[in-house]
Amino acid sequence: MSKQILKSGTNPDAMVREAKNAESGADFIHKLAIGQKEADETLYWLELLHATDYINTTEFESLHFDTTEVLKLIKSSIKTKKKNLGLL
């Protein structure tokens, strides 16, 4: 599980970095969408770690909050880009 959460937990930042160099608006959205999926996967792994007592409630709440905030930022960026491209 630790390898899975390391992978999914670090991927959103990598996708945001890649999106900065996107070749088009659609590519920007695509890269952020991948980061969005990985952030959501991270929430799954955090919930599983908490449910199986690998992390305590304090750790879970802190990590869950931070990951949820990252997810919100990514979703907002996608929505803004879609709006700017006339896709919404």
PyMOL Python script that loads the backbone (N, CA, C, O; Angstrom):
from pymol import cmd

cmd.read_pdbstr("""\
ATOM      1  N   MET A   1       0.817  -1.190   0.000  1.00  0.00           N
ATOM      2  CA  MET A   1       0.000   0.000   0.000  1.00  0.00           C
ATOM      3  C   MET A   1       0.860   1.253   0.000  1.00  0.00           C
ATOM      4  O   MET A   1       0.503   2.250  -0.627  1.00  0.00           O
ATOM      5  N   SER A   2       1.972   1.211   0.686  1.00  0.00           N
ATOM      6  CA  SER A   2       2.806   2.414   0.770  1.00  0.00           C
ATOM      7  C   SER A   2       3.308   2.845  -0.600  1.00  0.00           C
ATOM      8  O   SER A   2       3.403   4.041  -0.876  1.00  0.00           O
ATOM      9  N   LYS A   3       3.629   1.886  -1.459  1.00  0.00           N
ATOM     10  CA  LYS A   3       4.084   2.236  -2.809  1.00  0.00           C
ATOM     11  C   LYS A   3       2.951   2.845  -3.622  1.00  0.00           C
ATOM     12  O   LYS A   3       3.170   3.774  -4.401  1.00  0.00           O
ATOM     13  N   GLN A   4       1.743   2.326  -3.444  1.00  0.00           N
ATOM     14  CA  GLN A   4       0.590   2.854  -4.174  1.00  0.00           C
ATOM     15  C   GLN A   4       0.307   4.300  -3.771  1.00  0.00           C
ATOM     16  O   GLN A   4       0.069   5.152  -4.628  1.00  0.00           O
ATOM     17  N   ILE A   5       0.332   4.574  -2.467  1.00  0.00           N
ATOM     18  CA  ILE A   5       0.025   5.932  -2.013  1.00  0.00           C
ATOM     19  C   ILE A   5       1.160   6.891  -2.381  1.00  0.00           C
ATOM     20  O   ILE A   5       0.915   8.068  -2.643  1.00  0.00           O
ATOM     21  N   LEU A   6       2.378   6.400  -2.401  1.00  0.00           N
ATOM     22  CA  LEU A   6       3.500   7.240  -2.837  1.00  0.00           C
ATOM     23  C   LEU A   6       3.317   7.623  -4.306  1.00  0.00           C
ATOM     24  O   LEU A   6       3.519   8.776  -4.688  1.00  0.00           O
ATOM     25  N   LYS A   7       2.936   6.645  -5.116  1.00  0.00           N
ATOM     26  CA  LYS A   7       2.735   6.892  -6.549  1.00  0.00           C
ATOM     27  C   LYS A   7       1.567   7.847  -6.784  1.00  0.00           C
ATOM     28  O   LYS A   7       1.721   8.858  -7.469  1.00  0.00           O
ATOM     29  N   SER A   8       0.412   7.534  -6.223  1.00  0.00           N
ATOM     30  CA  SER A   8      -0.771   8.361  -6.472  1.00  0.00           C
ATOM     31  C   SER A   8      -0.679   9.715  -5.767  1.00  0.00           C
ATOM     32  O   SER A   8      -1.246  10.703  -6.232  1.00  0.00           O
ATOM     33  N   GLY A   9       0.033   9.751  -4.653  1.00  0.00           N
ATOM     34  CA  GLY A   9       0.142  10.991  -3.891  1.00  0.00           C
ATOM     35  C   GLY A   9       1.110  12.005  -4.481  1.00  0.00           C
ATOM     36  O   GLY A   9       0.985  13.203  -4.225  1.00  0.00           O
ATOM     37  N   THR A  10       2.063  11.542  -5.261  1.00  0.00           N
ATOM     38  CA  THR A  10       3.022  12.460  -5.870  1.00  0.00           C
ATOM     39  C   THR A  10       2.667  12.779  -7.320  1.00  0.00           C
ATOM     40  O   THR A  10       3.179  13.751  -7.875  1.00  0.00           O
ATOM     41  N   ASN A  11       1.814  11.992  -7.933  1.00  0.00           N
ATOM     42  CA  ASN A  11       1.459  12.204  -9.328  1.00  0.00           C
ATOM     43  C   ASN A  11       0.737  13.522  -9.602  1.00  0.00           C
ATOM     44  O   ASN A  11       1.037  14.154 -10.615  1.00  0.00           O
ATOM     45  N   PRO A  12      -0.191  13.974  -8.764  1.00  0.00           N
ATOM     46  CA  PRO A  12      -0.882  15.231  -9.088  1.00  0.00           C
ATOM     47  C   PRO A  12       0.077  16.405  -9.286  1.00  0.00           C
ATOM     48  O   PRO A  12      -0.115  17.211 -10.197  1.00  0.00           O
ATOM     49  N   ASP A  13       1.085  16.508  -8.463  1.00  0.00           N
ATOM     50  CA  ASP A  13       2.057  17.590  -8.616  1.00  0.00           C
ATOM     51  C   ASP A  13       2.807  17.461  -9.935  1.00  0.00           C
ATOM     52  O   ASP A  13       3.055  18.456 -10.616  1.00  0.00           O
ATOM     53  N   ALA A  14       3.163  16.242 -10.289  1.00  0.00           N
ATOM     54  CA  ALA A  14       3.855  16.019 -11.556  1.00  0.00           C
ATOM     55  C   ALA A  14       2.958  16.402 -12.733  1.00  0.00           C
ATOM     56  O   ALA A  14       3.437  16.965 -13.717  1.00  0.00           O
ATOM     57  N   MET A  15       1.680  16.106 -12.639  1.00  0.00           N
ATOM     58  CA  MET A  15       0.750  16.440 -13.724  1.00  0.00           C
ATOM     59  C   MET A  15       0.542  17.950 -13.836  1.00  0.00           C
ATOM     60  O   MET A  15       0.405  18.480 -14.939  1.00  0.00           O
ATOM     61  N   VAL A  16       0.518  18.636 -12.704  1.00  0.00           N
ATOM     62  CA  VAL A  16       0.414  20.099 -12.724  1.00  0.00           C
ATOM     63  C   VAL A  16       1.655  20.689 -13.394  1.00  0.00           C
ATOM     64  O   VAL A  16       1.549  21.624 -14.188  1.00  0.00           O
ATOM     65  N   ARG A  17       2.818  20.148 -13.078  1.00  0.00           N
ATOM     66  CA  ARG A  17       4.053  20.608 -13.730  1.00  0.00           C
ATOM     67  C   ARG A  17       4.007  20.361 -15.227  1.00  0.00           C
ATOM     68  O   ARG A  17       4.411  21.217 -16.014  1.00  0.00           O
ATOM     69  N   GLU A  18       3.515  19.192 -15.626  1.00  0.00           N
ATOM     70  CA  GLU A  18       3.410  18.889 -17.054  1.00  0.00           C
ATOM     71  C   GLU A  18       2.400  19.810 -17.726  1.00  0.00           C
ATOM     72  O   GLU A  18       2.611  20.235 -18.861  1.00  0.00           O
ATOM     73  N   ALA A  19       1.315  20.120 -17.043  1.00  0.00           N
ATOM     74  CA  ALA A  19       0.275  20.982 -17.615  1.00  0.00           C
ATOM     75  C   ALA A  19       0.818  22.379 -17.921  1.00  0.00           C
ATOM     76  O   ALA A  19       0.351  23.037 -18.852  1.00  0.00           O
ATOM     77  N   LYS A  20       1.790  22.827 -17.149  1.00  0.00           N
ATOM     78  CA  LYS A  20       2.402  24.138 -17.412  1.00  0.00           C
ATOM     79  C   LYS A  20       3.009  24.198 -18.807  1.00  0.00           C
ATOM     80  O   LYS A  20       3.089  25.271 -19.405  1.00  0.00           O
ATOM     81  N   ASN A  21       3.429  23.068 -19.320  1.00  0.00           N
ATOM     82  CA  ASN A  21       4.054  23.002 -20.640  1.00  0.00           C
ATOM     83  C   ASN A  21       3.157  22.318 -21.662  1.00  0.00           C
ATOM     84  O   ASN A  21       3.643  21.760 -22.646  1.00  0.00           O
ATOM     85  N   ALA A  22       1.864  22.360 -21.434  1.00  0.00           N
ATOM     86  CA  ALA A  22       0.914  21.706 -22.327  1.00  0.00           C
ATOM     87  C   ALA A  22       1.005  22.301 -23.732  1.00  0.00           C
ATOM     88  O   ALA A  22       1.301  23.482 -23.915  1.00  0.00           O
ATOM     89  N   GLU A  23       0.744  21.453 -24.703  1.00  0.00           N
ATOM     90  CA  GLU A  23       0.805  21.865 -26.096  1.00  0.00           C
ATOM     91  C   GLU A  23      -0.475  22.562 -26.554  1.00  0.00           C
ATOM     92  O   GLU A  23      -0.479  23.243 -27.580  1.00  0.00           O
ATOM     93  N   SER A  24      -1.546  22.395 -25.805  1.00  0.00           N
ATOM     94  CA  SER A  24      -2.823  23.017 -26.158  1.00  0.00           C
ATOM     95  C   SER A  24      -3.696  23.074 -24.908  1.00  0.00           C
ATOM     96  O   SER A  24      -3.353  22.523 -23.862  1.00  0.00           O
ATOM     97  N   GLY A  25      -4.830  23.753 -25.046  1.00  0.00           N
ATOM     98  CA  GLY A  25      -5.779  23.798 -23.938  1.00  0.00           C
ATOM     99  C   GLY A  25      -6.294  22.416 -23.582  1.00  0.00           C
ATOM    100  O   GLY A  25      -6.463  22.074 -22.412  1.00  0.00           O
ATOM    101  N   ALA A  26      -6.542  21.620 -24.635  1.00  0.00           N
ATOM    102  CA  ALA A  26      -7.033  20.250 -24.398  1.00  0.00           C
ATOM    103  C   ALA A  26      -5.975  19.410 -23.682  1.00  0.00           C
ATOM    104  O   ALA A  26      -6.299  18.607 -22.807  1.00  0.00           O
ATOM    105  N   ASP A  27      -4.721  19.600 -24.055  1.00  0.00           N
ATOM    106  CA  ASP A  27      -3.630  18.866 -23.410  1.00  0.00           C
ATOM    107  C   ASP A  27      -3.508  19.290 -21.945  1.00  0.00           C
ATOM    108  O   ASP A  27      -3.272  18.454 -21.073  1.00  0.00           O
ATOM    109  N   PHE A  28      -3.668  20.587 -21.676  1.00  0.00           N
ATOM    110  CA  PHE A  28      -3.636  21.112 -20.312  1.00  0.00           C
ATOM    111  C   PHE A  28      -4.715  20.428 -19.470  1.00  0.00           C
ATOM    112  O   PHE A  28      -4.448  19.948 -18.368  1.00  0.00           O
ATOM    113  N   ILE A  29      -5.933  20.391 -20.006  1.00  0.00           N
ATOM    114  CA  ILE A  29      -7.052  19.764 -19.302  1.00  0.00           C
ATOM    115  C   ILE A  29      -6.780  18.282 -19.080  1.00  0.00           C
ATOM    116  O   ILE A  29      -7.030  17.756 -17.995  1.00  0.00           O
ATOM    117  N   HIS A  30      -6.270  17.613 -20.100  1.00  0.00           N
ATOM    118  CA  HIS A  30      -5.990  16.176 -20.002  1.00  0.00           C
ATOM    119  C   HIS A  30      -4.987  15.877 -18.894  1.00  0.00           C
ATOM    120  O   HIS A  30      -5.187  14.959 -18.099  1.00  0.00           O
ATOM    121  N   LYS A  31      -3.914  16.649 -18.845  1.00  0.00           N
ATOM    122  CA  LYS A  31      -2.884  16.407 -17.827  1.00  0.00           C
ATOM    123  C   LYS A  31      -3.435  16.647 -16.421  1.00  0.00           C
ATOM    124  O   LYS A  31      -3.161  15.880 -15.499  1.00  0.00           O
ATOM    125  N   LEU A  32      -4.209  17.715 -16.270  1.00  0.00           N
ATOM    126  CA  LEU A  32      -4.807  17.973 -14.959  1.00  0.00           C
ATOM    127  C   LEU A  32      -5.828  16.906 -14.594  1.00  0.00           C
ATOM    128  O   LEU A  32      -5.968  16.555 -13.423  1.00  0.00           O
ATOM    129  N   ALA A  33      -6.543  16.388 -15.590  1.00  0.00           N
ATOM    130  CA  ALA A  33      -7.525  15.330 -15.317  1.00  0.00           C
ATOM    131  C   ALA A  33      -6.841  14.071 -14.788  1.00  0.00           C
ATOM    132  O   ALA A  33      -7.383  13.378 -13.927  1.00  0.00           O
ATOM    133  N   ILE A  34      -5.658  13.783 -15.302  1.00  0.00           N
ATOM    134  CA  ILE A  34      -4.898  12.639 -14.779  1.00  0.00           C
ATOM    135  C   ILE A  34      -4.531  12.901 -13.319  1.00  0.00           C
ATOM    136  O   ILE A  34      -4.666  12.017 -12.474  1.00  0.00           O
ATOM    137  N   GLY A  35      -4.068  14.113 -13.027  1.00  0.00           N
ATOM    138  CA  GLY A  35      -3.752  14.472 -11.642  1.00  0.00           C
ATOM    139  C   GLY A  35      -4.957  14.381 -10.737  1.00  0.00           C
ATOM    140  O   GLY A  35      -4.842  13.982  -9.579  1.00  0.00           O
ATOM    141  N   GLN A  36      -6.121  14.751 -11.261  1.00  0.00           N
ATOM    142  CA  GLN A  36      -7.370  14.665 -10.501  1.00  0.00           C
ATOM    143  C   GLN A  36      -7.680  13.218 -10.140  1.00  0.00           C
ATOM    144  O   GLN A  36      -8.042  12.921  -9.001  1.00  0.00           O
ATOM    145  N   LYS A  37      -7.540  12.332 -11.098  1.00  0.00           N
ATOM    146  CA  LYS A  37      -7.788  10.909 -10.841  1.00  0.00           C
ATOM    147  C   LYS A  37      -6.819  10.359  -9.797  1.00  0.00           C
ATOM    148  O   LYS A  37      -7.215   9.582  -8.927  1.00  0.00           O
ATOM    149  N   GLU A  38      -5.571  10.755  -9.881  1.00  0.00           N
ATOM    150  CA  GLU A  38      -4.563  10.262  -8.936  1.00  0.00           C
ATOM    151  C   GLU A  38      -4.826  10.806  -7.527  1.00  0.00           C
ATOM    152  O   GLU A  38      -4.647  10.087  -6.544  1.00  0.00           O
ATOM    153  N   ALA A  39      -5.245  12.062  -7.426  1.00  0.00           N
ATOM    154  CA  ALA A  39      -5.569  12.627  -6.112  1.00  0.00           C
ATOM    155  C   ALA A  39      -6.749  11.877  -5.493  1.00  0.00           C
ATOM    156  O   ALA A  39      -6.759  11.589  -4.296  1.00  0.00           O
ATOM    157  N   ASP A  40      -7.736  11.567  -6.324  1.00  0.00           N
ATOM    158  CA  ASP A  40      -8.882  10.812  -5.817  1.00  0.00           C
ATOM    159  C   ASP A  40      -8.466   9.402  -5.387  1.00  0.00           C
ATOM    160  O   ASP A  40      -8.965   8.878  -4.391  1.00  0.00           O
ATOM    161  N   GLU A  41      -7.549   8.793  -6.147  1.00  0.00           N
ATOM    162  CA  GLU A  41      -7.033   7.477  -5.754  1.00  0.00           C
ATOM    163  C   GLU A  41      -6.307   7.573  -4.412  1.00  0.00           C
ATOM    164  O   GLU A  41      -6.401   6.666  -3.585  1.00  0.00           O
ATOM    165  N   THR A  42      -5.589   8.664  -4.202  1.00  0.00           N
ATOM    166  CA  THR A  42      -4.886   8.859  -2.934  1.00  0.00           C
ATOM    167  C   THR A  42      -5.873   8.891  -1.778  1.00  0.00           C
ATOM    168  O   THR A  42      -5.609   8.334  -0.712  1.00  0.00           O
ATOM    169  N   LEU A  43      -7.015   9.546  -1.992  1.00  0.00           N
ATOM    170  CA  LEU A  43      -8.050   9.557  -0.946  1.00  0.00           C
ATOM    171  C   LEU A  43      -8.504   8.142  -0.621  1.00  0.00           C
ATOM    172  O   LEU A  43      -8.718   7.808   0.544  1.00  0.00           O
ATOM    173  N   TYR A  44      -8.651   7.315  -1.642  1.00  0.00           N
ATOM    174  CA  TYR A  44      -9.028   5.912  -1.420  1.00  0.00           C
ATOM    175  C   TYR A  44      -7.998   5.207  -0.534  1.00  0.00           C
ATOM    176  O   TYR A  44      -8.357   4.553   0.445  1.00  0.00           O
ATOM    177  N   TRP A  45      -6.727   5.345  -0.883  1.00  0.00           N
ATOM    178  CA  TRP A  45      -5.683   4.669  -0.113  1.00  0.00           C
ATOM    179  C   TRP A  45      -5.627   5.196   1.319  1.00  0.00           C
ATOM    180  O   TRP A  45      -5.414   4.424   2.254  1.00  0.00           O
ATOM    181  N   LEU A  46      -5.815   6.499   1.499  1.00  0.00           N
ATOM    182  CA  LEU A  46      -5.833   7.058   2.857  1.00  0.00           C
ATOM    183  C   LEU A  46      -6.989   6.475   3.666  1.00  0.00           C
ATOM    184  O   LEU A  46      -6.826   6.124   4.835  1.00  0.00           O
ATOM    185  N   GLU A  47      -8.158   6.375   3.033  1.00  0.00           N
ATOM    186  CA  GLU A  47      -9.315   5.789   3.722  1.00  0.00           C
ATOM    187  C   GLU A  47      -9.045   4.341   4.106  1.00  0.00           C
ATOM    188  O   GLU A  47      -9.416   3.909   5.198  1.00  0.00           O
ATOM    189  N   LEU A  48      -8.412   3.599   3.230  1.00  0.00           N
ATOM    190  CA  LEU A  48      -8.082   2.205   3.516  1.00  0.00           C
ATOM    191  C   LEU A  48      -7.055   2.100   4.647  1.00  0.00           C
ATOM    192  O   LEU A  48      -7.192   1.269   5.545  1.00  0.00           O
ATOM    193  N   LEU A  49      -6.035   2.945   4.593  1.00  0.00           N
ATOM    194  CA  LEU A  49      -5.022   2.937   5.658  1.00  0.00           C
ATOM    195  C   LEU A  49      -5.642   3.274   7.012  1.00  0.00           C
ATOM    196  O   LEU A  49      -5.269   2.697   8.034  1.00  0.00           O
ATOM    197  N   HIS A  50      -6.584   4.204   7.012  1.00  0.00           N
ATOM    198  CA  HIS A  50      -7.239   4.573   8.266  1.00  0.00           C
ATOM    199  C   HIS A  50      -8.150   3.449   8.756  1.00  0.00           C
ATOM    200  O   HIS A  50      -8.161   3.123   9.943  1.00  0.00           O
ATOM    201  N   ALA A  51      -8.909   2.862   7.840  1.00  0.00           N
ATOM    202  CA  ALA A  51      -9.838   1.791   8.210  1.00  0.00           C
ATOM    203  C   ALA A  51      -9.123   0.570   8.768  1.00  0.00           C
ATOM    204  O   ALA A  51      -9.692  -0.171   9.570  1.00  0.00           O
ATOM    205  N   THR A  52      -7.885   0.357   8.351  1.00  0.00           N
ATOM    206  CA  THR A  52      -7.119  -0.802   8.820  1.00  0.00           C
ATOM    207  C   THR A  52      -6.120  -0.430   9.918  1.00  0.00           C
ATOM    208  O   THR A  52      -5.241  -1.217  10.271  1.00  0.00           O
ATOM    209  N   ASP A  53      -6.273   0.783  10.450  1.00  0.00           N
ATOM    210  CA  ASP A  53      -5.462   1.276  11.573  1.00  0.00           C
ATOM    211  C   ASP A  53      -3.968   1.390  11.279  1.00  0.00           C
ATOM    212  O   ASP A  53      -3.145   1.315  12.191  1.00  0.00           O
ATOM    213  N   TYR A  54      -3.620   1.573  10.004  1.00  0.00           N
ATOM    214  CA  TYR A  54      -2.211   1.839   9.673  1.00  0.00           C
ATOM    215  C   TYR A  54      -1.858   3.284   9.971  1.00  0.00           C
ATOM    216  O   TYR A  54      -0.701   3.601  10.248  1.00  0.00           O
ATOM    217  N   ILE A  55      -2.863   4.173   9.914  1.00  0.00           N
ATOM    218  CA  ILE A  55      -2.671   5.561  10.323  1.00  0.00           C
ATOM    219  C   ILE A  55      -3.787   5.911  11.299  1.00  0.00           C
ATOM    220  O   ILE A  55      -4.901   5.395  11.208  1.00  0.00           O
ATOM    221  N   ASN A  56      -3.463   6.796  12.232  1.00  0.00           N
ATOM    222  CA  ASN A  56      -4.465   7.165  13.227  1.00  0.00           C
ATOM    223  C   ASN A  56      -5.373   8.272  12.687  1.00  0.00           C
ATOM    224  O   ASN A  56      -5.149   8.795  11.595  1.00  0.00           O
ATOM    225  N   THR A  57      -6.375   8.611  13.446  1.00  0.00           N
ATOM    226  CA  THR A  57      -7.373   9.584  12.997  1.00  0.00           C
ATOM    227  C   THR A  57      -6.761  10.957  12.750  1.00  0.00           C
ATOM    228  O   THR A  57      -7.125  11.623  11.781  1.00  0.00           O
ATOM    229  N   THR A  58      -5.858  11.384  13.587  1.00  0.00           N
ATOM    230  CA  THR A  58      -5.217  12.686  13.404  1.00  0.00           C
ATOM    231  C   THR A  58      -4.432  12.731  12.097  1.00  0.00           C
ATOM    232  O   THR A  58      -4.535  13.697  11.341  1.00  0.00           O
ATOM    233  N   GLU A  59      -3.654  11.695  11.832  1.00  0.00           N
ATOM    234  CA  GLU A  59      -2.894  11.624  10.581  1.00  0.00           C
ATOM    235  C   GLU A  59      -3.841  11.580   9.382  1.00  0.00           C
ATOM    236  O   GLU A  59      -3.643  12.278   8.388  1.00  0.00           O
ATOM    237  N   PHE A  60      -4.867  10.748   9.501  1.00  0.00           N
ATOM    238  CA  PHE A  60      -5.827  10.623   8.413  1.00  0.00           C
ATOM    239  C   PHE A  60      -6.484  11.959   8.098  1.00  0.00           C
ATOM    240  O   PHE A  60      -6.535  12.375   6.941  1.00  0.00           O
ATOM    241  N   GLU A  61      -6.983  12.625   9.120  1.00  0.00           N
ATOM    242  CA  GLU A  61      -7.693  13.890   8.896  1.00  0.00           C
ATOM    243  C   GLU A  61      -6.793  14.935   8.261  1.00  0.00           C
ATOM    244  O   GLU A  61      -7.225  15.672   7.374  1.00  0.00           O
ATOM    245  N   SER A  62      -5.559  15.005   8.701  1.00  0.00           N
ATOM    246  CA  SER A  62      -4.622  15.971   8.130  1.00  0.00           C
ATOM    247  C   SER A  62      -4.329  15.664   6.665  1.00  0.00           C
ATOM    248  O   SER A  62      -4.412  16.545   5.809  1.00  0.00           O
ATOM    249  N   LEU A  63      -3.989  14.416   6.385  1.00  0.00           N
ATOM    250  CA  LEU A  63      -3.664  14.016   5.012  1.00  0.00           C
ATOM    251  C   LEU A  63      -4.888  14.084   4.104  1.00  0.00           C
ATOM    252  O   LEU A  63      -4.784  14.482   2.944  1.00  0.00           O
ATOM    253  N   HIS A  64      -6.040  13.695   4.631  1.00  0.00           N
ATOM    254  CA  HIS A  64      -7.273  13.736   3.849  1.00  0.00           C
ATOM    255  C   HIS A  64      -7.623  15.185   3.498  1.00  0.00           C
ATOM    256  O   HIS A  64      -8.003  15.480   2.365  1.00  0.00           O
ATOM    257  N   PHE A  65      -7.494  16.076   4.467  1.00  0.00           N
ATOM    258  CA  PHE A  65      -7.780  17.488   4.225  1.00  0.00           C
ATOM    259  C   PHE A  65      -6.859  18.044   3.135  1.00  0.00           C
ATOM    260  O   PHE A  65      -7.320  18.683   2.189  1.00  0.00           O
ATOM    261  N   ASP A  66      -5.566  17.797   3.277  1.00  0.00           N
ATOM    262  CA  ASP A  66      -4.603  18.308   2.298  1.00  0.00           C
ATOM    263  C   ASP A  66      -4.875  17.767   0.901  1.00  0.00           C
ATOM    264  O   ASP A  66      -4.827  18.512  -0.077  1.00  0.00           O
ATOM    265  N   THR A  67      -5.156  16.488   0.810  1.00  0.00           N
ATOM    266  CA  THR A  67      -5.421  15.871  -0.497  1.00  0.00           C
ATOM    267  C   THR A  67      -6.715  16.403  -1.091  1.00  0.00           C
ATOM    268  O   THR A  67      -6.796  16.631  -2.298  1.00  0.00           O
ATOM    269  N   THR A  68      -7.721  16.600  -0.260  1.00  0.00           N
ATOM    270  CA  THR A  68      -8.986  17.157  -0.735  1.00  0.00           C
ATOM    271  C   THR A  68      -8.789  18.576  -1.264  1.00  0.00           C
ATOM    272  O   THR A  68      -9.393  18.956  -2.268  1.00  0.00           O
ATOM    273  N   GLU A  69      -7.956  19.348  -0.601  1.00  0.00           N
ATOM    274  CA  GLU A  69      -7.677  20.706  -1.065  1.00  0.00           C
ATOM    275  C   GLU A  69      -6.962  20.692  -2.417  1.00  0.00           C
ATOM    276  O   GLU A  69      -7.279  21.496  -3.294  1.00  0.00           O
ATOM    277  N   VAL A  70      -6.011  19.793  -2.589  1.00  0.00           N
ATOM    278  CA  VAL A  70      -5.327  19.652  -3.882  1.00  0.00           C
ATOM    279  C   VAL A  70      -6.339  19.271  -4.959  1.00  0.00           C
ATOM    280  O   VAL A  70      -6.319  19.817  -6.062  1.00  0.00           O
ATOM    281  N   LEU A  71      -7.211  18.343  -4.636  1.00  0.00           N
ATOM    282  CA  LEU A  71      -8.237  17.904  -5.581  1.00  0.00           C
ATOM    283  C   LEU A  71      -9.148  19.073  -5.982  1.00  0.00           C
ATOM    284  O   LEU A  71      -9.477  19.229  -7.158  1.00  0.00           O
ATOM    285  N   LYS A  72      -9.549  19.883  -5.013  1.00  0.00           N
ATOM    286  CA  LYS A  72     -10.390  21.048  -5.301  1.00  0.00           C
ATOM    287  C   LYS A  72      -9.673  22.035  -6.228  1.00  0.00           C
ATOM    288  O   LYS A  72     -10.279  22.572  -7.156  1.00  0.00           O
ATOM    289  N   LEU A  73      -8.390  22.269  -5.976  1.00  0.00           N
ATOM    290  CA  LEU A  73      -7.630  23.194  -6.819  1.00  0.00           C
ATOM    291  C   LEU A  73      -7.531  22.689  -8.258  1.00  0.00           C
ATOM    292  O   LEU A  73      -7.693  23.453  -9.210  1.00  0.00           O
ATOM    293  N   ILE A  74      -7.268  21.410  -8.397  1.00  0.00           N
ATOM    294  CA  ILE A  74      -7.168  20.829  -9.732  1.00  0.00           C
ATOM    295  C   ILE A  74      -8.512  20.916 -10.450  1.00  0.00           C
ATOM    296  O   ILE A  74      -8.565  21.310 -11.615  1.00  0.00           O
ATOM    297  N   LYS A  75      -9.591  20.555  -9.773  1.00  0.00           N
ATOM    298  CA  LYS A  75     -10.920  20.623 -10.376  1.00  0.00           C
ATOM    299  C   LYS A  75     -11.267  22.046 -10.792  1.00  0.00           C
ATOM    300  O   LYS A  75     -11.834  22.265 -11.863  1.00  0.00           O
ATOM    301  N   SER A  76     -10.930  23.000  -9.956  1.00  0.00           N
ATOM    302  CA  SER A  76     -11.196  24.402 -10.265  1.00  0.00           C
ATOM    303  C   SER A  76     -10.399  24.858 -11.489  1.00  0.00           C
ATOM    304  O   SER A  76     -10.914  25.587 -12.336  1.00  0.00           O
ATOM    305  N   SER A  77      -9.152  24.425 -11.575  1.00  0.00           N
ATOM    306  CA  SER A  77      -8.316  24.786 -12.723  1.00  0.00           C
ATOM    307  C   SER A  77      -8.870  24.202 -14.016  1.00  0.00           C
ATOM    308  O   SER A  77      -8.875  24.864 -15.054  1.00  0.00           O
ATOM    309  N   ILE A  78      -9.332  22.971 -13.947  1.00  0.00           N
ATOM    310  CA  ILE A  78      -9.936  22.331 -15.124  1.00  0.00           C
ATOM    311  C   ILE A  78     -11.189  23.104 -15.547  1.00  0.00           C
ATOM    312  O   ILE A  78     -11.379  23.394 -16.728  1.00  0.00           O
ATOM    313  N   LYS A  79     -12.023  23.427 -14.588  1.00  0.00           N
ATOM    314  CA  LYS A  79     -13.266  24.133 -14.880  1.00  0.00           C
ATOM    315  C   LYS A  79     -12.979  25.506 -15.498  1.00  0.00           C
ATOM    316  O   LYS A  79     -13.629  25.899 -16.467  1.00  0.00           O
ATOM    317  N   THR A  80     -12.020  26.223 -14.946  1.00  0.00           N
ATOM    318  CA  THR A  80     -11.662  27.541 -15.475  1.00  0.00           C
ATOM    319  C   THR A  80     -11.147  27.444 -16.898  1.00  0.00           C
ATOM    320  O   THR A  80     -11.528  28.242 -17.754  1.00  0.00           O
ATOM    321  N   LYS A  81     -10.280  26.469 -17.159  1.00  0.00           N
ATOM    322  CA  LYS A  81      -9.732  26.303 -18.510  1.00  0.00           C
ATOM    323  C   LYS A  81     -10.836  25.948 -19.497  1.00  0.00           C
ATOM    324  O   LYS A  81     -10.875  26.483 -20.605  1.00  0.00           O
ATOM    325  N   LYS A  82     -11.732  25.047 -19.101  1.00  0.00           N
ATOM    326  CA  LYS A  82     -12.849  24.692 -19.971  1.00  0.00           C
ATOM    327  C   LYS A  82     -13.712  25.917 -20.274  1.00  0.00           C
ATOM    328  O   LYS A  82     -14.150  26.116 -21.407  1.00  0.00           O
ATOM    329  N   LYS A  83     -13.949  26.726 -19.253  1.00  0.00           N
ATOM    330  CA  LYS A  83     -14.744  27.943 -19.439  1.00  0.00           C
ATOM    331  C   LYS A  83     -14.036  28.885 -20.411  1.00  0.00           C
ATOM    332  O   LYS A  83     -14.666  29.444 -21.310  1.00  0.00           O
ATOM    333  N   ASN A  84     -12.731  29.059 -20.230  1.00  0.00           N
ATOM    334  CA  ASN A  84     -11.961  29.939 -21.112  1.00  0.00           C
ATOM    335  C   ASN A  84     -11.922  29.445 -22.544  1.00  0.00           C
ATOM    336  O   ASN A  84     -11.799  30.239 -23.477  1.00  0.00           O
ATOM    337  N   LEU A  85     -12.025  28.143 -22.722  1.00  0.00           N
ATOM    338  CA  LEU A  85     -12.019  27.560 -24.059  1.00  0.00           C
ATOM    339  C   LEU A  85     -13.428  27.467 -24.652  1.00  0.00           C
ATOM    340  O   LEU A  85     -13.600  27.019 -25.786  1.00  0.00           O
ATOM    341  N   GLY A  86     -14.422  27.887 -23.889  1.00  0.00           N
ATOM    342  CA  GLY A  86     -15.802  27.843 -24.356  1.00  0.00           C
ATOM    343  C   GLY A  86     -16.400  26.453 -24.343  1.00  0.00           C
ATOM    344  O   GLY A  86     -17.322  26.160 -25.103  1.00  0.00           O
ATOM    345  N   LEU A  87     -15.877  25.595 -23.480  1.00  0.00           N
ATOM    346  CA  LEU A  87     -16.362  24.227 -23.389  1.00  0.00           C
ATOM    347  C   LEU A  87     -17.435  24.051 -22.330  1.00  0.00           C
ATOM    348  O   LEU A  87     -18.014  22.972 -22.205  1.00  0.00           O
ATOM    349  N   LEU A  88     -17.703  25.095 -21.570  1.00  0.00           N
ATOM    350  CA  LEU A  88     -18.765  25.026 -20.541  1.00  0.00           C
ATOM    351  C   LEU A  88     -19.874  26.003 -20.869  1.00  0.00           C
ATOM    352  O   LEU A  88     -20.854  26.096 -20.130  1.00  0.00           O
TER     353      LEU A  88
END
""", "prot")
cmd.dss("prot")
cmd.show_as("cartoon", "prot")
cmd.util.cbc("prot")
cmd.orient("prot")
